[in-house]
Amino acid sequence: MSTPELPADEPVMSAAICPPREAATIVAARIIAAGFTAYFAGGCVRDELLKIEPTDFDLATDALPHDIAKLFRSARGVGESFGVMLVRCRGRTIEVATFRTDGKYEDGRRPSHVRFATEEEDAKRRDFTINGLFQHPITLKVIDYVDGQRDLEARVLRAIGDPAARLNEDRLRTLRAARFAARFSLRVDSATAAAIRDAAGDLTGVSRERVGGEFRRMLTHPTRRAAIELIEEWGLDAPALGEPNSRGELARVAALGHDASFATALAAWRFDRGHRCNASQPGAWRGPLNLSTREAGDLDAICAIVEQLRSAWDFLPVAAQKRLASRPVFSSAVAVLAGENPAQAGTIIERVAVLQEEFGGLEPIPLVSGGDLIALGCAPGPRFKATLDGLYDRQLEGVLTTREHALSIARAEWFFE
């Protein structure tokens, strides 16, 4: 395969956005043309060998950071002491890392120092064999120092070198093992699995941001159930969630659709673990998983609505049912409920379809606004809101169908009660 033709000026300055593989190939070609080695590295090689389209392409090279800075005016360092540079190319950002070997890991997350090294040493410092592969961007030859291709063909997840050493270097790798094994349907090598169990009780040095990021990736993927099963089997849920290990059934998680949100998956998992909604203790798992305010709020709301659907839905008046069904996470709550009681969930879905057809739908525009009440001479306050809510409830139930009727009722109730 011929080397891509490069313009005389720096190729990264083009404003046109191109596919990530093309952008990485352009950057790699310029590095190679300057006399250096440059390979696709890690996950993108693994994914292509598995016939999965990579979402981004990283490069590994023997060029030093200052060499990359000379070759690309757009280059900027994000971890130059670790040999990592970012290069902009046609609307994409390509990570370019110098081959290195790591010094001692003292905090369970990152090495105390690195030494720029050979490509073989760089491959052997990585976590799992399936992530230790390189590929030449032009010839497409795979460079494999760790038997990663063999393990991919055998569908095995295996740590590179000594499993215990690899996991102790960065304890987040225990969670990553569950994600990779589930996502790619891999059998975990027995020595690697044993090392994970030995390390399961300790996530020392791993930030909650990184822990939450791993769970976010796992639980928003269709293979979430398999990942959670491994997490619980290995005992990783205890240090990650700050609660005792659980090995319960995952019926609710299993019933979720492929596109379920992170908060929905968390709610399903909480109920599968035997939790109940506790309104006095909002923010469950917010700290351990570094949930955003939105994620934590959605999780609390989903759990609360599930409890309400279980016990009260059939007894709610039309207005209350419509208000509940209009909540942004209502469909998520029904999806969680479907995992424990599909018949009840189905009945609720049918009822909501009927409500959508009645009296202007679930969320019709209010016939009367706060401004209308003020124009009538009503003073804002607790009674003001109660009046608006009462009018809207009667609108939802079909009692009030015109603005004139609603205003007459408001005037009569406000001034003549």
N, C-alpha and C positions, 0 to 999 in steps of 0.2 A: 504494500500500500504506500502511495507517495505521500510525502510530507505536505500538509496544507500550505498553500501559498499565502505568505504574509505580506501585508502592505508595508511600504517603506516606513511609514510612521507607526507609532505604537498601536497595536490592534485593539487594545482595551478601551480606546477612546470612543468607539462607535456607540451611538445612542440606541441602535436597534437591539432589541432583546432576542437572544437566540436560545435554543435548547441548552440545558446545562452541560450535556456531554460535549456539544460543539464548543462551548465557551472554554471548558477545561482542556479540550484538545488544542485549541488555539494557544492557550497559555503554555501548555506542555511543549508544543512545537517550538515556541520561541526559546524556551529554556534549553531544549535539545539542540536547537540551531546554534546556541551560544557555547556548545561543547559540554553541557552537563547531562546528567541522567534525570529523567522525570517519568514517574509512573502514576497511573491511577492507583489509589490505595484504599484498603479496608472495605467498608460496607458496599461501595459502589461495585467493586469487583465481585464480591459475594452475591449481590443481587442479580447482576447480569448473568452469572453462572447458574443462578436459580431461575432464570428467565423472568425476573421481576425488573420492571423499569425503575432505575434509581432516581431519586428526587434531587440528589446533588452528587457532585464528584469532587473528591479531595485528591490532591497531588502530594507525592513524596519525592524528594529530590536530594542529590548530593550538593546542590547549590546552597550556599550559605545565605542567611537573611540579607546581608549587604549586597550579595550578587543579585538577588531577586529585586531589591530596591533599585539597582542600576538598570535592570532589564525592563522594569515597569514603573512608569511615573505614578501610576495609581496605587502602587503597593504601600501598605501600611502594616506596621507590626502590632499584633495583639498579644504576642507572647514570644518576643524575640529571644529571650533567654532560653526558651524551649524550642526555638527555631521555627516559629509559626508566623507566617505572613498572609495577609489577605490581598488578593489582586482582583480589581474590577475588570470585567471583560464583557462587553456587549450586554449590559444590563444584569449581569450575574456577578456574584462574589465567589471567587475560588480560593479555598484554603490551600496554601502551599507550605509544607512542613519539611524541614531538613531532616534527613536520616539521623536518628539519634539512638542512644541507649540511655536508660534511666539510672540515676543513682539510688540510694536507699530511700524508701518511702517511710517517713517518720510520723505522718499524720493520718495514715489510712486513706489518703486521697491522691497526693501528688508527690513526685520525687523531690528530694532536697536539692538536687542539681541534675543536669543532663550533660552528656558528652556527645558531640556530633560524631557519627559512626558510619558503619557500612550499611548497605541495604539489608543484608542478612541479619545484622544485629538489631536493626530497626524492626524487622518482621518479628523477631523472637521476643521483643519487649511487650508485644501487644497481648490482649486478653485471651481470645479464643482463636483456634486455628482457622475457623471460617472467616475471621476478621484480619488475618495476617497475610493476606494475598496481595500481590501487586500485579498490574497489567500494563504492558507497554501501550501507550495511547495510539501509536501509529501501526505497529505490526499486530497488535492485539494479543501478543504472546503473554501467557500468565506466568509470573515468577512466583514460585512456591517453595519457601524454605521450611515450612511447618507442617506439611502434609494436609493443608487445608482442603485441597481438591478431593483428596481421598475421603476426608470426613464429610464433605458436602455430598459426595456420591453415596456414602453409606448412611447419610442423614444422622450424623453424630455431632453433638456439641462437646468439644474437648478443650480444656484449658491448655495453653501453650506452656510446655515445660512442667514445672512442679505446680500442681493446682493450688496447693495451700499458699505458696509464695505469691502466685498471681492474684489470689483473692485478698490476701493480707495487704498487698500493695494498694489496692483500692477496693474497699469493701462494698462499694456500689456494684461491683461486678457480680455479686451474688444475685441482685435483683435483675441485672442485665441478662444473666443466664436464663432466668425464668422467661423473660421477654423473648429472647432469641429462640429458645427451645419451643415455646408456644407458637410464635409467629411462623416459624419455618418447619414446624412438625418434626423436630429433631429429638432423638433419644440422647439423653445426657450420659456421657461416659461415666462409668461407675466411680472412678477415682475422683473425677470432678464433682460428682454428686456428693460423695463422702466429704470432700473438702468444704462444699457449700454448707452441709449440715453442721460441720464443726465450727464454721464461721458464722452461723445463722444468728446467734445471740448477740452479735456485736456489730453495730453500724457506726462505731466511734469514728469521728473525723469526717463523716459524710454529712453534708449540709442537708437540711430539710428541703431546701429548694431542689437539690438533685434527686432526693428520694421522691418528692412529689412529681418531678418530671418523669421519672421512670414509671410511676403508677399511671400518670396521665397517658403516656404512650401505650402502656399495656391495656388499660381499661377502655380506651377509645378505639381499639382494634377488634375486629370480629373474633379473634382468638383469645379474648379476655378470660373466658372460663378456664381454658387450659393453663393460662398464666397464673391465675389465682390458685388453681389446684396445686401447682408447683410451689407457689409462695407459701401456702398453708402446709403442704407436705414437708417442706424443708424447714418450717418454723420461722420463716422470715417475716411473717405477719406480726409477730410479737414485738420485735424491736422497731419495725416500721410504723406500726399503729399505736404502740404504747399500751397494749392490752394482751391478755393471754392468747396463746395459740388456739386456733379453732380449726376443726376438720369437718365442719358440717356440710350438708348437701348444698349445691349451688343452683337450685331450681330457678330462682328468680334471675340470676345472672345469665343462666343458660337460655332463658326465654327472651332475652332482649334482642332487638333487631341489630343488624350490623352497624347502623349509624347512630346508635345510642350515645348520648352525651356523657362526658366524664361524670357529672353530678348524678345522672340517672344510674350509671353503672355503680357508683359509690353507694347510692341508696339501696339498690338491689343487693349489693354485697353486705351492707349493714343488716338488712333484714335476714339475709341468709345466715348471718353470724348470730342471729338471735336477739339483736338489738330492737328496742322499741323507741318510738319517737318520744323525746323528753323535752317538752317546751321550756322547762326550767334550766336546761343546759344546752343552749344553742351552740352552733359552731363545732359540731362533732368532727373530729379528724382535721380540723382546720390547721392546728399547729403541727401535728405529725406529718401531714402531707403538704404543708405550705399552700393551702388552698387560698385562692383569691377571694375577695369579699363576695363577688358574684357567685363563685362556685360554692362557697360555704352557705350563702343564702339560698341558692337553688337546692342544695342538699337538704337543708332544714325544711324548706317548703315542700319538697317532694315527699319526704318522710311524713310530715304532718298531714298532707292530703291523702296519702295512702291510709293512714289511720282513720281519717274522716270517711273515706270511701268504704272502708271495712264496716264501720259501725253506724254511720248516720245517713249515708247517701239516700237510701230509700225513704227516709222520713223527712227530708228537706223539702220545703216549699219550692215552687217553680223558680222564684227569684233567686233563692239561695243556690239552687242547682246551677242556674245560669251563671251566677257570679263565680261559683267554684270552677265550672267548666271553662270560664274565660281566663283563668289564671295561666300565666305563660308556661308553667311546668305541669299543667294538668295532664297532658298526654303522656308525659314521662311517668307520672304517678300511676296512671292506668297501665302503662307498660310494665311497671314493677309489680302491680297487683296481679297482672295476668300470669306471672310466674308462680303465684301461689293459689290463685282462684280464677282460672280462665273463664269459667262460666259467668262469674260475677262481673269480670272485666268486660266480657262481651255484652252483657245486659246494659252496663253503663254506657258503652259505646253506642248501642242502639238508642238508648234514651237521649243521649246528647244529639244524635242525628235528628230526633224528633224535636228537641228544643231549638235547634237551629232553624227549623222551619216555622216555629211559632212566634208570633208577635214581634217580628222584626229581627229575629236571630238572637244570638247569645249576647252581643254587645251593641245594641242599637244606639245611635246618637241620642243623648238625653233630650227629651222634649223641653225641659226647663233647665236653665243654667243658673249659676250663682249670680251672674249679672242681671238675669231676669228677676230674681228675688229682690235684689237691691233696688231695681227699678220700681218694684211694688212697694218699697219702703221697709223691707225686712232688714233687720240689723244683723251683721255677721256674729256668730257665736255658736255654742253647742247646739242650740235649737235649729240654727240655720242649716248645719250639716245634716241633722236628723231629718229635716224637712226635705232636703234634696234627696237623701237616701230613700226616704219613704215614697216620694214621687217616682223615683227611678224603679223601685221594686214593683210598684203598681204598673209601671210601663212594661217591665219585663214580663209581668203576668198577664198583660193584655187588658187590664182594667182601664188604663189611660192610653188612648190611641191618637189624640190630637193635642197640639200645643195649646189651643184655646181651652180645652177641657182641663188640661194639667194646670194652667195658670189660674183658672177659676177655683180649682181645688186648693191650690197653694194660698190664694188670697183668703178663701173662706177659713182654712185651718189656721192661718197665721193670725188673723185679726178677729175671728169670732169664736175661737175655742175658749 
